[in-house]
Amino acid sequence: QSALTQPRSVSGSPGQSVTISCTGTSSDVGDYNYVSWYQQHPGKAPKLMIYDVSMRPSGIADRFSGSKSDNTASLTISGLQAEDEADYYCCSYAGSYTWVFGGGTKLTVL
Amino acid sequence: EVQLLESGGGLVRPGGSLRLSCAASGFTFSSYAMTWVRQAPGKGLEWVSFISNGGGSTYYADSVQGRFTISRDNSKNTLYLQMNSLRAEDTAVYFCAKKTDQQEFDFWGQGTLVTVSS
């Protein structure tokens, strides 16, 4: 149950696009199309942004998109806005009703 | 509106025990599996435990296996986490979260802080 690997930080200017990677193994990210992404503002609860690799829950802006290739998933945020500044966590189902999260990426909007 | 409200956190000595609760409302609690996720201070999220909608199936992260017990009372719309033999590394904010019919968590509580220290 090793954590998925995410960059510690990414940054971008308003209006730009950023991509956050999430690397796992053939036992989690590579084996299941059950990658989800969560946004967490300081002191707040995580919020589901993407599920099943690329699906957006109701109410989530289409500026947020997800993809996966082999053992690496990615979250892309286009048209960056100030309110997008937060920590982002990927999560993958790992089988047998277990899950593994990434270490988190701090997004800074310059 | 879905609401999840955790309680029961606090300061406990190493080796001690604590029981967390998560009161659910706004959805049919008995129809959904639930999970606990924790976050150590300044650290990332860590999945802790899962329980099926009926409570018959439970699973744990290796880090808490044998020390933590997840349970639920569907008549009270409440999820629990019994934590025994607590260690300093268990210090974290503990979130309860509702699992969807797929494999993600769509609603989270605000968390309750557990501090293990002498």
Interface residues (C-beta under 8 A of the other chain):
Chain A: Q1 A3 Y32 Y34 S36 Y38 Q40 K44 A45 P46 K47 L48 Y51 D52 P57 Y89 C91 Y93 S96 Y97 T98 W99 V100 F101 G102 G103 G104
Chain B: T35 V37 G44 L45 E46 W47 F50 S52 S57 Y59 A61 D62 S63 F95 A97 T100 Q102 Q103 E104 F105 D106 W108 G109 Q110 G111
